[in-house]
Amino acid sequence: MKVIALGSRAFTTGFMLSGVTGVEARDSAEALRQITLLLQDKDLGLLIVSDDLSRGMADELTEIRANNPVPLIYVVPAPGSKSEKVEYRELIKRVLKMA
């Protein structure tokens, strides 16, 4: 299965240096369009999204996760972003309510 990183040039370059495919997006709207296209790839197993892009589409990501168990969509900090506490229990509850 494939792994793809979605984010800014700085974000994707770091992953590409380790052999992961990178897809660039400038903002949340463009990232959401890219995710819609990437979901059509049945060989995609993990989609790593930068947190700066995910903030503008949190509800949409929750809905996508609820409707598509694969790929796993994982949000990681972008270069220079502050670490935020993630309430996984609340995230899981939201996903399960939408399923």
N, C-alpha and C positions, 0 to 999 in steps of 0.2 A: 504494500500500500504506500501511496505517496504522502509526503509531508510538504506543506506549502506555508510560507510565511507571508503575511499581508500587512503592509505598513509603509512607512516613509522609506526613502532611499537608504538612509542610515540604518534603519531597522532591518530591512531586507538584506542589505549587504553583509551584515554580520552573520546571518543565517546562511547566505549563499556561500560564504567562505568555508562553511562546514558541510557543504553539499546539498543543502536544502534549497528547493526552488523558491524564488522570491517574486512576489507580485506587488508592484507599487500602487499606492493610492494616496491622493493628496488630502482628502477629507472623508468624513463619515458616509456621505452620500455616494461617493465613488467607491468606497470600500464595500458598501452594501450591494452595489451593482456587481462588483467583482465576486462577492460571495455568492450571489445568485447564479452567476456563470459557473463558478467553481463547483457548486453543488451538483451540476450535471455530470461531473467526472466521477464515475462510480469507483474509480481506483483511489480516490482521495480518502485517506484515513485520518489525518490530523491537519487542522487548519489553525495556525498560530497567528493571532491578530494582536496588533499593538494596542495598548490600553488608551492611547490618545485618540485613536479612531473609534474605539468601541464605545466610548462615553456618549457619543452622539447617536448611537443606534442600539442602546442597551435593550430596549423593549423588543426590537426586531430580532436581535440575537437570541433572546430568550425564546421567542416564538420559533425561530429556525431550529434551535436546539430541541424544543419540544416535538417538532415534527420530523426531525432528521437525527436519529441517534448516531449515524455515521455521515459525515466525518465528525470526530470530536473537535469542537471549537474551543480553543484555549486562549485566553487573553493574558498577555505578558507585558511587563513595563517597557515602554519605549525608552530609547536613550535619553537620559536626563529627566525622566518623569519621577515624581514622588511615589513612594510605595504607599499603597492604600490597603486597608484591611478589607478582605473580601468575606462576606457572610455567605458561605457555601450552603448552609442549611436553608437560608431564605431563597437563594438562587434555585436550589433543588425543588423547594416548595412551589415556586413560580412555574418552573418547567413542568412539574407533574400536574399542576392545575390546568395547564394549557393542553396537555396530552389527551 
